[in-house]
Amino acid sequence: MDDQGQPLFDLGDRRYVSVGGLESYTISAIDTSTMTLTLNGVLKYNPVPNSTLVYPIRALTHQVVNEGGVMILKRDENTGAGLQPVADDIEALQFEYLDENGFPTAAPADIRRIRVVVTARTEESDPELKDGDGHRRRQIASNVYLRNVDVSP
């Protein structure tokens, strides 16, 4: 339980955990009488019983939606509140998963960097812009380097 008396883990919205900050799993069963979590995989790093911390992981979902002609970036924290607005006039949000050499990869074990690209578009068209649909666009890209990759205790 957290300091508000709410469960930290469940089999629905709070089913993702990090063990010791080194590995991540999905909870498949919870025994509240023994305070035991059953995970969907085998632990690799031999955590110390009653001493290794287990952290909840929030699963965030992002989506760009068109509401009345306005493109809005929304986020769902998957806690039951649904999609919540983050920013208006966002046309696209892209995540690219890269390996240690900077090449795209779909293998989770090979991901070392995530490139995030956000494309914003002006709400009003610019009459002086003759190309395309008349809206100006700007892209912002950032690289997120993953910490604790290949860490062994």
DSSP file (Angstrom, degrees, kcal/mol; ACC not computed):
  #  RESIDUE AA STRUCTURE BP1 BP2  ACC     N-H-->O    O-->H-N    N-H-->O    O-->H-N    TCO  KAPPA ALPHA  PHI   PSI    X-CA   Y-CA   Z-CA
    1    1 A M              0   0    0      0, 0.0     2,-0.1     0, 0.0     0, 0.0   0.000 360.0 360.0 360.0 147.7    0.0    0.0    0.0
    2    2 A D    >   -     0   0    0      4,-3.1     3,-1.9     1,-0.1     6,-0.1  -0.244 360.0 -86.6 -85.0-176.1    1.1    3.6   -0.6
    3    3 A D  T 3  S+     0   0    0      1,-0.3    -1,-0.1     2,-0.1     0, 0.0   0.581 129.5  56.9 -70.9  -7.5    1.0    6.3    2.0
    4    4 A Q  T 3  S-     0   0    0      2,-0.2    -1,-0.3     3,-0.0     0, 0.0   0.389 120.1-107.7 -98.1   0.3   -2.6    7.0    1.0
    5    5 A G  S <  S+     0   0    0     -3,-1.9    -2,-0.1     1,-0.3     3,-0.0   0.564  77.1 133.9  84.4   8.7   -3.7    3.4    1.7
    6    6 A Q        -     0   0    0      1,-0.1    -4,-3.1     2,-0.0    -1,-0.3  -0.673  64.8-100.7 -90.4 146.1   -4.1    2.6   -2.0
    7    7 A P        -     0   0    0      0, 0.0    -1,-0.1     0, 0.0     3,-0.1  -0.419  20.7-154.3 -66.0 138.4   -2.6   -0.6   -3.4
    8    8 A L  S    S+     0   0    0      1,-0.1     2,-0.3    -2,-0.1    -2,-0.0   0.788  79.8  32.3 -77.7 -29.4    0.7   -0.2   -5.2
    9    9 A F        +     0   0    0      6,-0.1     2,-0.3    47,-0.1     6,-0.2  -0.946  62.2 150.7-131.5 147.6    0.2   -3.3   -7.3
   10   10 A D        -     0   0    0      4,-1.9    17,-0.2    -2,-0.3    19,-0.1  -0.903  54.3-100.7-155.2-175.0   -2.8   -5.1   -8.8
   11   11 A L  S    S+     0   0    0     -2,-0.3     4,-0.1    17,-0.1    -2,-0.0   0.359 107.9  43.7 -96.6   6.0   -3.6   -7.2  -11.8
   12   12 A G  S >  S-     0   0    0      2,-0.0     3,-0.7    67,-0.0    -2,-0.1   0.539 126.7  -4.2-110.4-102.1   -5.1   -4.4  -13.8
   13   13 A D  T 3  S+     0   0    0      1,-0.3    46,-0.4     2,-0.1     3,-0.2   0.707 134.7  46.8 -73.9 -21.4   -3.7   -0.8  -14.0
   14   14 A R  T 3  S+     0   0    0      1,-0.1    -4,-1.9    44,-0.1    -1,-0.3  -0.341  74.5 115.9-116.6  50.4   -0.8   -1.4  -11.6
   15   15 A R    <   +     0   0    0     -3,-0.7    12,-3.3    -6,-0.2     2,-0.4   0.400  50.0  89.4-102.3   2.6    0.5   -4.7  -12.9
   16   16 A Y  E     +A   26   0A   0     41,-0.5    41,-2.5    10,-0.2     2,-0.3  -0.862  53.0 176.2-105.3 134.7    4.0   -3.6  -14.1
   17   17 A V  E     -AB  25  56A   0      8,-2.5     8,-2.4    -2,-0.4     2,-0.5  -0.948  26.2-145.2-136.6 155.0    7.0   -3.7  -11.7
   18   18 A S  E     -AB  24  55A   0     37,-2.6    37,-3.0    -2,-0.3     2,-0.7  -0.985  19.0-146.6-115.2 130.0   10.7   -3.1  -11.6
   19   19 A V  E >> S-AB  23  54A   0      4,-2.9     3,-1.8    -2,-0.5     4,-1.1  -0.871  79.1 -23.2-101.5 113.4   12.7   -5.4   -9.3
   20   20 A G  T 34 S-     0   0    0     33,-3.4    -1,-0.2    -2,-0.7    34,-0.1   0.608 109.0 -78.4  65.3  11.7   15.7   -3.6   -7.8
   21   21 A G  T 34 S+     0   0    0      2,-0.3    -1,-0.3    32,-0.2     3,-0.1   0.578 123.5  88.0  73.8   8.7   15.7   -1.1  -10.7
   22   22 A L  T <4 S+     0   0    0     -3,-1.8     2,-0.3     1,-0.3    -2,-0.2   0.717  87.1  24.7-110.9 -29.1   17.4   -3.8  -12.8
   23   23 A E  E  <  -A   19   0A   0     -4,-1.1    -4,-2.9     2,-0.0     2,-0.4  -0.980  62.7-145.3-142.9 152.6   14.6   -5.8  -14.4
   24   24 A S  E     +A   18   0A   0     -2,-0.3     2,-0.3    -6,-0.2    -6,-0.2  -0.915  21.4 164.7-123.9 144.5   10.9   -5.4  -15.3
   25   25 A Y  E     -A   17   0A   0     -8,-2.4    -8,-2.5    -2,-0.4     2,-0.4  -0.918  34.8-112.7-147.4 169.5    8.0   -7.8  -15.2
   26   26 A T  E     -A   16   0A   0     -2,-0.3    14,-1.7   -10,-0.2     2,-0.4  -0.922  35.6-120.5-105.9 136.1    4.2   -8.1  -15.3
   27   27 A I  E     +C   39   0B   0    -12,-3.3    12,-0.3    -2,-0.4     3,-0.1  -0.621  29.8 177.3 -76.8 129.7    2.5   -9.4  -12.2
   28   28 A S  E     +     0   0B   0     10,-3.3     2,-0.3    -2,-0.4    11,-0.2   0.623  67.9   8.4-106.1 -18.7    0.5  -12.5  -12.9
   29   29 A A  E     -C   38   0B   0      9,-1.5     9,-3.0   -19,-0.1     2,-0.4  -0.981  58.4-155.1-158.3 151.8   -0.7  -13.2   -9.3
   30   30 A I  E     -C   37   0B   0     -2,-0.3     2,-0.7     7,-0.2     7,-0.2  -0.997   1.3-164.9-131.4 127.9   -0.8  -11.5   -5.9
   31   31 A D  E  >> -C   36   0B   0      5,-2.8     5,-2.0    -2,-0.4     4,-1.0  -0.912   6.8-174.8-109.3 102.1   -1.0  -13.2   -2.5
   32   32 A T  T  45S+     0   0    0     -2,-0.7    -1,-0.1     1,-0.2     5,-0.0   0.769  78.8  61.2 -70.9 -25.3   -1.9  -10.4   -0.1
   33   33 A S  T  45S+     0   0    0      1,-0.2    -1,-0.2     3,-0.1    -2,-0.0   0.868 119.7  25.7 -70.6 -34.5   -1.6  -12.7    3.0
   34   34 A T  T  45S-     0   0    0     -3,-0.4    -1,-0.2     2,-0.1    -2,-0.2   0.418 104.8-124.1-104.6  -0.4    2.1  -13.4    2.3
   35   35 A M  T  <5 +     0   0    0     -4,-1.0     2,-0.4     1,-0.2    -3,-0.2   0.931  59.4 152.5  54.4  49.8    2.8  -10.2    0.4
   36   36 A T  E   < -C   31   0B   0     -5,-2.0    -5,-2.8     2,-0.0     2,-0.5  -0.930  34.4-157.8-116.3 132.6    4.0  -12.2   -2.5
   37   37 A L  E     -C   30   0B   0     -2,-0.4     2,-0.5    -7,-0.2    -7,-0.2  -0.909   7.4-150.5-105.2 133.7    4.0  -11.2   -6.2
   38   38 A T  E     -C   29   0B   0     -9,-3.0   -10,-3.3    -2,-0.5    -9,-1.5  -0.922  21.2-155.9-101.1 127.5    4.1  -13.9   -8.9
   39   39 A L  E     -C   27   0B   0     -2,-0.5   -12,-0.2   -12,-0.3     4,-0.0  -0.587  25.0-118.2-105.5 164.0    5.8  -12.5  -12.0
   40   40 A N  S    S+     0   0    0    -14,-1.7     2,-0.3    -2,-0.2   -13,-0.1   0.314  92.6  31.1 -83.5   9.1    5.6  -13.5  -15.7
   41   41 A G  S    S-     0   0    0    -15,-0.2     2,-0.5     0, 0.0    -2,-0.2  -0.908  88.3 -87.2-152.8 179.5    9.3  -14.3  -15.9
   42   42 A V        -     0   0    0     -2,-0.3     2,-0.1     1,-0.0    -2,-0.0  -0.832  44.7-114.6 -99.4 130.3   12.3  -15.6  -14.0
   43   43 A L        -     0   0    0     -2,-0.5     3,-0.1     1,-0.1    -1,-0.0  -0.375  25.6-168.6 -64.2 137.9   14.4  -13.2  -12.1
   44   44 A K  S    S+     0   0    0      1,-0.1    -1,-0.1    -2,-0.1    -2,-0.0   0.775  75.9  50.8 -97.2 -32.0   18.0  -12.8  -13.5
   45   45 A Y  S    S-     0   0    0    107,-0.0    -1,-0.1   108,-0.0    -2,-0.1   0.201  97.9-121.6-103.5  16.4   19.8  -10.8  -10.8
   46   46 A N        -     0   0    0      1,-0.1    -2,-0.0    -3,-0.1     0, 0.0   0.935  31.2-146.9  48.5  69.7   19.0  -12.8   -7.6
   47   47 A P        -     0   0    0      0, 0.0    -1,-0.1     0, 0.0    -4,-0.0  -0.307  18.5-108.4 -65.8 152.0   17.4  -10.1   -5.5
   48   48 A V    >>  -     0   0    0      1,-0.1     4,-2.6     2,-0.0     3,-1.9  -0.720  39.2-114.2 -82.3 119.2   17.9  -10.3   -1.8
   49   49 A P  T 34 S+     0   0    0      0, 0.0    -1,-0.1     0, 0.0     0, 0.0  -0.235  95.5   5.2 -56.0 140.0   14.6  -11.4   -0.1
   50   50 A N  T 34 S+     0   0    0      2,-0.2     3,-0.1     1,-0.1    -2,-0.0   0.589 130.4  60.9  62.1  14.0   13.0   -8.7    2.1
   51   51 A S  T <4 S+     0   0    0     -3,-1.9     2,-0.4     1,-0.1    -1,-0.1   0.577  74.9  87.1-136.0 -32.5   15.7   -6.2    1.1
   52   52 A T  S  < S-     0   0    0     -4,-2.6     2,-0.2     1,-0.1    -2,-0.2  -0.609  78.0-125.0 -75.6 129.1   15.5   -5.7   -2.7
   53   53 A L        -     0   0    0     -2,-0.4   -33,-3.4   -34,-0.1     2,-0.5  -0.494  15.5-153.3 -77.9 143.3   13.0   -2.9   -3.5
   54   54 A V  E     -B   19   0A   0    -35,-0.2   -35,-0.2    -2,-0.2    -1,-0.0  -0.981  15.1-163.4-116.4 122.6   10.1   -3.5   -5.9
   55   55 A Y  E     -B   18   0A   0    -37,-3.0   -37,-2.6    -2,-0.5     2,-0.2  -0.831  18.4-121.5-109.5 141.8    8.9   -0.4   -7.7
   56   56 A P  E     -B   17   0A   0      0, 0.0     2,-0.5     0, 0.0   -39,-0.3  -0.575  24.4-148.2 -74.2 145.8    5.6    0.1   -9.6
   57   57 A I        -     0   0    0    -41,-2.5     2,-0.5    -2,-0.2   -41,-0.5  -0.968   7.6-138.0-114.9 128.8    6.0    1.1  -13.2
   58   58 A R        -     0   0    0     -2,-0.5     2,-0.8   -43,-0.1    20,-0.1  -0.741  10.7-144.4 -85.6 130.1    3.4    3.3  -14.8
   59   59 A A        -     0   0    0     -2,-0.5     2,-0.3   -46,-0.4    -2,-0.0  -0.852  21.1-164.0 -95.3 108.9    2.4    2.3  -18.3
   60   60 A L        -     0   0    0     -2,-0.8     2,-0.4    18,-0.0    17,-0.2  -0.745   7.6-163.0 -97.8 141.0    1.8    5.5  -20.3
   61   61 A T  E     -D   76   0C   0     15,-2.4    15,-3.2    -2,-0.3     2,-0.4  -0.987   5.4-162.9-121.7 131.7    0.0    5.7  -23.6
   62   62 A H  E     +D   75   0C   0     -2,-0.4     2,-0.3    13,-0.2    13,-0.2  -0.888  11.7 172.5-114.4 146.7    0.2    8.7  -25.9
   63   63 A Q  E     -D   74   0C   0     11,-2.3    11,-3.0    -2,-0.4     2,-0.6  -0.986  27.6-139.1-152.6 140.2   -2.1    9.5  -28.7
   64   64 A V  E     -D   73   0C   0     -2,-0.3     2,-0.3     9,-0.2     9,-0.2  -0.908  31.8-176.2 -99.4 123.7   -2.7   12.4  -31.1
   65   65 A V  E     -D   72   0C   0      7,-2.7     7,-3.0    -2,-0.6     2,-0.7  -0.898  26.3-130.2-123.5 150.7   -6.4   13.1  -31.6
   66   66 A N  E     +D   71   0C   0     -2,-0.3     2,-0.6     5,-0.2     5,-0.2  -0.885  27.1 178.8 -99.6 113.6   -8.3   15.5  -33.8
   67   67 A E  E >  S-D   70   0C   0      3,-2.8     3,-1.4    -2,-0.7    -2,-0.0  -0.913  74.0 -28.3-119.2 103.5  -10.9   17.4  -31.7
   68   68 A G  T 3  S-     0   0    0     -2,-0.6    -1,-0.1     1,-0.3     3,-0.1   0.834 125.5 -48.8  62.6  33.9  -12.9   19.9  -33.8
   69   69 A G  T 3  S+     0   0    0      1,-0.2     2,-0.6     0, 0.0    -1,-0.3   0.388 115.9 114.0  87.5  -3.9  -10.0   20.4  -36.2
   70   70 A V  E <   -D   67   0C   0     -3,-1.4    -3,-2.8    18,-0.0     2,-0.5  -0.896  62.6-138.6-103.4 124.3   -7.4   20.9  -33.4
   71   71 A M  E     -D   66   0C   0     -2,-0.6    18,-1.6    -5,-0.2    19,-1.2  -0.708  26.5-172.7 -81.9 125.4   -4.7   18.3  -33.1
   72   72 A I  E     -DE  65  88C   0     -7,-3.0    -7,-2.7    -2,-0.5     2,-0.5  -0.973  22.1-138.6-125.8 130.4   -4.1   17.5  -29.5
   73   73 A L  E     -DE  64  87C   0     14,-3.1    13,-3.2    -2,-0.4    14,-1.4  -0.764  31.6-174.7 -82.5 126.7   -1.5   15.3  -27.9
   74   74 A K  E     -DE  63  85C   0    -11,-3.0   -11,-2.3    -2,-0.5     2,-0.4  -0.887  13.7-153.6-125.0 156.3   -3.1   13.3  -25.1
   75   75 A R  E     -DE  62  84C   0      9,-2.7     9,-2.4    -2,-0.3     2,-0.5  -0.987   2.2-160.1-131.0 138.3   -1.7   10.9  -22.5
   76   76 A D  E     -D   61   0C   0    -15,-3.2   -15,-2.4    -2,-0.4     7,-0.2  -0.979   4.8-167.0-116.9 120.5   -3.3    8.0  -20.6
   77   77 A E        -     0   0    0     -2,-0.5   -18,-0.4     5,-0.5    -1,-0.1   0.410  40.5-124.8 -84.7   2.7   -1.6    7.0  -17.4
   78   78 A N  S    S+     0   0    0      4,-0.1   -19,-0.1   -17,-0.1    -2,-0.0   0.870  79.1 117.3  55.6  42.3   -3.8    3.8  -17.5
   79   79 A T  S    S-     0   0    0      3,-0.1    -1,-0.1   -65,-0.0   -66,-0.1   0.213  96.5 -88.0-117.9  10.7   -5.2    4.4  -14.0
   80   80 A G  S    S+     0   0    0    -67,-0.1    -4,-0.0     0, 0.0    -2,-0.0   0.266 106.3 100.4 105.4 -11.5   -8.8    4.8  -15.1
   81   81 A A  S    S-     0   0    0      1,-0.2     2,-0.0     3,-0.0    -5,-0.0   0.636  73.7-147.7 -82.4 -13.7   -8.9    8.6  -15.9
   82   82 A G        -     0   0    0      2,-0.1    -5,-0.5     0, 0.0    -1,-0.2  -0.266  48.3 -10.4  78.1-168.4   -8.6    8.0  -19.7
   83   83 A L        -     0   0    0     -7,-0.2    -7,-0.2    -9,-0.1   -21,-0.1  -0.454  63.9-168.3 -69.5 132.9   -6.8   10.3  -22.1
   84   84 A Q  E     -E   75   0C   0     -9,-2.4    -9,-2.7    -2,-0.2    -2,-0.1  -0.965  27.7-104.6-122.2 139.5   -5.8   13.7  -20.7
   85   85 A P  E     +E   74   0C   0      0, 0.0   -11,-0.2     0, 0.0     3,-0.1  -0.347  37.6 168.9 -66.3 141.2   -4.6   16.7  -22.9
   86   86 A V  E     -     0   0C   0    -13,-3.2     2,-0.3     1,-0.3   -12,-0.2   0.689  65.7  -7.0-114.4 -46.4   -0.9   17.4  -22.8
   87   87 A A  E     -E   73   0C   0    -14,-1.4   -14,-3.1     3,-0.1     3,-0.4  -0.983  60.2-130.9-157.2 141.9   -0.5   20.0  -25.7
   88   88 A D  E    S+E   72   0C   0     -2,-0.3   -16,-0.2   -16,-0.2     3,-0.1  -0.487  85.3  29.3 -86.3 162.1   -2.5   21.5  -28.5
   89   89 A D  S    S+     0   0    0    -18,-1.6    32,-2.3     1,-0.2     2,-0.6   0.797  76.2 143.7  60.1  34.2   -1.4   21.8  -32.2
   90   90 A I  E     -F  120   0D   0    -19,-1.2    30,-0.3    -3,-0.4    -1,-0.2  -0.928  25.8-177.9-103.2 117.9    0.7   18.6  -32.1
   91   91 A E  E     +     0   0D   0     28,-2.6     2,-0.3    -2,-0.6    29,-0.2   0.804  62.7   7.1 -87.5 -32.2    0.5   16.8  -35.4
   92   92 A A  E     -F  119   0D   0     27,-1.5    27,-2.6   -21,-0.1     2,-0.4  -0.999  47.8-165.8-154.0 149.6    2.7   13.8  -34.7
   93   93 A L  E     -F  118   0D   0     -2,-0.3     2,-0.4    25,-0.2    25,-0.2  -0.985  20.3-176.5-135.0 124.1    4.6   12.0  -31.9
   94   94 A Q  E     -F  117   0D   0     23,-2.6    23,-2.4    -2,-0.4     2,-0.4  -0.958  14.5-163.3-127.7 141.9    7.1    9.4  -32.9
   95   95 A F  E     -F  116   0D   0     -2,-0.4     2,-0.5    21,-0.2    21,-0.2  -0.990   7.9-171.0-119.7 128.8    9.3    7.0  -30.9
   96   96 A E  E     -F  115   0D   0     19,-2.4    19,-3.0    -2,-0.4     2,-0.5  -0.986  13.3-146.4-122.6 126.3   12.3    5.3  -32.6
   97   97 A Y  E     -F  114   0D   0     -2,-0.5     8,-2.6     8,-0.2     2,-0.3  -0.810  20.8-170.0 -97.8 123.7   14.1    2.6  -30.7
   98   98 A L  E     -FG 113 104D   0     15,-3.0    14,-3.1    -2,-0.5    15,-1.8  -0.856  14.9-135.3-120.4 147.0   17.8    2.4  -31.4
   99   99 A D    >   -     0   0    0      4,-2.8     3,-1.9    -2,-0.3    12,-0.1  -0.163  49.0 -79.4 -85.3-173.4   20.6   -0.1  -30.6
  100  100 A E  T 3  S+     0   0    0     10,-0.3    11,-0.1     1,-0.3    -1,-0.1   0.708 132.3  50.8 -64.9 -19.8   24.1    0.8  -29.3
  101  101 A N  T 3  S-     0   0    0      2,-0.1    -1,-0.3     3,-0.0    -3,-0.0   0.382 121.3-105.0 -96.5   2.8   25.2    1.7  -32.9
  102  102 A G  S <  S+     0   0    0     -3,-1.9    -2,-0.1     1,-0.3     3,-0.0   0.613  76.6 135.1  86.0  12.5   22.2    4.0  -33.5
  103  103 A F        -     0   0    0      1,-0.1    -4,-2.8     0, 0.0    -1,-0.3  -0.727  63.6 -99.1 -94.7 144.7   20.4    1.6  -35.8
  104  104 A P  B     -G   98   0D   0      0, 0.0     2,-0.3     0, 0.0    -6,-0.3  -0.306  46.8-179.4 -59.2 141.9   16.6    0.9  -35.4
  105  105 A T        -     0   0    0     -8,-2.6    -8,-0.2     1,-0.1     6,-0.0  -0.994  32.5-165.4-143.6 149.0   15.8   -2.2  -33.5
  106  106 A A        +     0   0    0     -2,-0.3    -1,-0.1     5,-0.0     3,-0.1   0.393  66.4 101.7-108.3  -2.3   12.6   -4.0  -32.4
  107  107 A A    >>  -     0   0    0      1,-0.2     3,-1.9   -10,-0.1     4,-0.7  -0.754  64.0-151.1 -86.9 112.5   14.4   -6.3  -29.9
  108  108 A P  G >4 S+     0   0    0      0, 0.0     3,-0.9     0, 0.0    -1,-0.2   0.833  94.7  58.0 -52.5 -36.1   13.8   -4.9  -26.4
  109  109 A A  G 34 S+     0   0    0      1,-0.2    -2,-0.0    -3,-0.1    -3,-0.0   0.730 106.3  49.9 -67.8 -20.9   17.1   -6.3  -25.1
  110  110 A D  G <4 S+     0   0    0     -3,-1.9   -10,-0.3   -11,-0.1     2,-0.3   0.536  80.8 114.7 -94.9  -7.7   19.0   -4.3  -27.8
  111  111 A I    <<  +     0   0    0     -3,-0.9   -12,-0.2    -4,-0.7     3,-0.1  -0.485  23.0 154.2 -71.4 126.1   17.5   -0.9  -27.1
  112  112 A R        +     0   0    0    -14,-3.1    34,-2.0     1,-0.4     2,-0.3   0.521  65.6  25.4-121.2 -19.1   20.0    1.6  -25.8
  113  113 A R  E     -FH  98 145D   0    -15,-1.8   -15,-3.0    32,-0.2     2,-0.5  -0.997  59.3-151.8-149.5 144.9   18.4    4.9  -26.9
  114  114 A I  E     -FH  97 144D   0     30,-2.6    30,-2.9    -2,-0.3     2,-0.6  -0.984  12.0-152.9-120.4 122.9   14.9    6.2  -27.7
  115  115 A R  E     -FH  96 143D   0    -19,-3.0   -19,-2.4    -2,-0.5     2,-0.5  -0.857  11.4-163.0 -96.2 122.6   14.6    9.0  -30.2
  116  116 A V  E     -FH  95 142D   0     26,-3.0    26,-2.3    -2,-0.6     2,-0.5  -0.925   5.9-172.7-110.0 125.9   11.5   11.1  -29.6
  117  117 A V  E     -FH  94 141D   0    -23,-2.4   -23,-2.6    -2,-0.5     2,-0.5  -0.980   2.9-170.7-123.5 124.6   10.2   13.4  -32.3
  118  118 A V  E     -FH  93 140D   0     22,-2.8    22,-2.5    -2,-0.5     2,-0.5  -0.957   5.8-160.3-114.3 129.7    7.4   15.8  -31.8
  119  119 A T  E     -FH  92 139D   0    -27,-2.6   -28,-2.6    -2,-0.5   -27,-1.5  -0.951   8.0-167.6-112.4 120.0    5.9   17.7  -34.8
  120  120 A A  E     -FH  90 138D   0     18,-3.0    18,-2.1    -2,-0.5     2,-0.4  -0.803   1.1-162.6-104.4 147.7    3.9   20.9  -34.1
  121  121 A R  E     - H   0 137D   0    -32,-2.3    16,-0.2    -2,-0.3   -50,-0.1  -0.992  27.0-107.5-131.5 137.2    1.7   22.7  -36.6
  122  122 A T        -     0   0    0     14,-2.6     4,-0.1    -2,-0.4   -33,-0.1  -0.311  22.3-134.5 -60.8 144.8    0.4   26.2  -36.5
  123  123 A E  S    S+     0   0    0      2,-0.1     2,-0.3    12,-0.1    -1,-0.1   0.916  90.7  47.0 -67.1 -42.9   -3.3   26.4  -35.7
  124  124 A E  S    S-     0   0    0      1,-0.0    12,-0.4    10,-0.0     2,-0.1  -0.751  91.2-115.2-100.2 146.3   -3.9   29.0  -38.5
  125  125 A S        -     0   0    0     -2,-0.3    10,-0.3    10,-0.1     9,-0.1  -0.470  24.7-124.2 -76.5 153.8   -2.6   28.7  -42.0
  126  126 A D    >   -     0   0    0      8,-3.7     3,-1.8    -2,-0.1    -1,-0.1  -0.884  11.0-154.3-100.9 115.0   -0.1   31.3  -43.2
  127  127 A P  T 3  S+     0   0    0      0, 0.0    -1,-0.1     0, 0.0     8,-0.1   0.715  94.7  57.1 -64.1 -18.9   -1.3   33.1  -46.3
  128  128 A E  T 3  S+     0   0    0      6,-0.1     2,-0.8    -3,-0.0     6,-0.0   0.583  85.8  89.0 -86.8  -9.6    2.3   33.8  -47.3
  129  129 A L    <   +     0   0    0     -3,-1.8    -3,-0.1     5,-0.2    -1,-0.0  -0.798  52.9 179.0 -91.4 111.7    3.3   30.2  -47.2
  130  130 A K        +     0   0    0     -2,-0.8     2,-0.2     3,-0.0    -1,-0.2   0.636  50.8  87.2 -90.4 -15.5    2.6   28.9  -50.7
  131  131 A D  S >  S-     0   0    0      3,-0.1     3,-1.4     2,-0.1     4,-0.1  -0.569  93.4 -22.1 -88.9 149.3    3.8   25.3  -50.2
  132  132 A G  T 3  S-     0   0    0      1,-0.2    -3,-0.0    -2,-0.2     0, 0.0  -0.230 121.0 -23.6  63.0-138.1    1.6   22.4  -49.0
  133  133 A D  T 3  S-     0   0    0      2,-0.2    -1,-0.2     1,-0.0     3,-0.1   0.357  88.9-106.3 -95.2   5.4   -1.4   23.1  -46.9
  134  134 A G  S <  S+     0   0    0     -3,-1.4    -8,-3.7     1,-0.3     2,-0.4   0.396  81.1 122.0  89.2  -3.8   -0.3   26.6  -45.7
  135  135 A H        -     0   0    0    -10,-0.3    -1,-0.3    -4,-0.1     2,-0.3  -0.769  58.6-131.9 -95.3 137.2    0.5   25.5  -42.1
  136  136 A R        -     0   0    0    -12,-0.4   -14,-2.6    -2,-0.4     2,-0.3  -0.642  25.0-162.8 -84.2 145.0    4.0   26.0  -40.7
  137  137 A R  E     -H  121   0D   0     -2,-0.3     2,-0.4   -16,-0.2   -16,-0.2  -0.942  11.1-168.7-129.3 149.4    5.5   23.1  -38.9
  138  138 A R  E     -H  120   0D   0    -18,-2.1   -18,-3.0    -2,-0.3     2,-0.4  -0.998   8.5-154.0-136.0 140.0    8.3   22.6  -36.5
  139  139 A Q  E     -H  119   0D   0     -2,-0.4     2,-0.4   -20,-0.2   -20,-0.2  -0.927   4.8-167.8-114.2 139.5    9.9   19.4  -35.3
  140  140 A I  E     -H  118   0D   0    -22,-2.5   -22,-2.8    -2,-0.4     2,-0.4  -0.996   9.6-171.8-122.8 128.4   11.7   18.9  -32.0
  141  141 A A  E     +H  117   0D   0     -2,-0.4     2,-0.3   -24,-0.2   -24,-0.2  -0.943   5.3 177.9-122.0 143.2   13.8   15.7  -31.6
  142  142 A S  E     -H  116   0D   0    -26,-2.3   -26,-3.0    -2,-0.4     2,-0.5  -0.996  21.6-136.2-142.4 146.3   15.4   14.4  -28.4
  143  143 A N  E     -H  115   0D   0     -2,-0.3     2,-0.6   -28,-0.2   -28,-0.2  -0.892  12.2-160.2-104.2 130.5   17.4   11.3  -27.6
  144  144 A V  E     -H  114   0D   0    -30,-2.9   -30,-2.6    -2,-0.5     2,-0.5  -0.948   9.1-153.9-110.1 115.4   16.7    9.5  -24.4
  145  145 A Y  E     -H  113   0D   0     -2,-0.6     2,-0.2   -32,-0.2   -32,-0.2  -0.772  19.6-123.0 -91.3 130.1   19.6    7.3  -23.3
  146  146 A L        -     0   0    0    -34,-2.0     3,-0.4    -2,-0.5     2,-0.2  -0.511  22.5-143.4 -76.2 135.7   18.6    4.3  -21.1
  147  147 A R  S    S+     0   0    0     -2,-0.2     4,-0.1     1,-0.2    -1,-0.0  -0.570  75.3  21.6 -91.8 159.9   20.2    4.0  -17.7
  148  148 A N  S >  S+     0   0    0      1,-0.2     3,-1.1    -2,-0.2     2,-0.4   0.737  76.8 160.8  58.9  28.2   21.2    0.8  -16.1
  149  149 A V  T 3  S+     0   0    0     -3,-0.4    -1,-0.2     1,-0.3     3,-0.1  -0.670  72.5   1.9 -80.3 133.2   21.3   -1.2  -19.3
  150  150 A D  T 3  S+     0   0    0     -2,-0.4     2,-0.4     1,-0.2    -1,-0.3   0.790  92.9 159.1  60.7  29.9   23.3   -4.4  -18.9
  151  151 A V    <   -     0   0    0     -3,-1.1    -1,-0.2  -129,-0.2    -4,-0.0  -0.680  19.9-170.4 -83.1 133.7   23.9   -3.6  -15.2
  152  152 A S              0   0    0     -2,-0.4  -107,-0.0    -3,-0.1    -4,-0.0  -0.980 360.0 360.0-123.9 140.7   24.8   -6.6  -13.1
  153  153 A P              0   0    0      0, 0.0    -1,-0.1     0, 0.0    -2,-0.0   0.514 360.0 360.0 -70.9 360.0   25.0   -6.4   -9.3
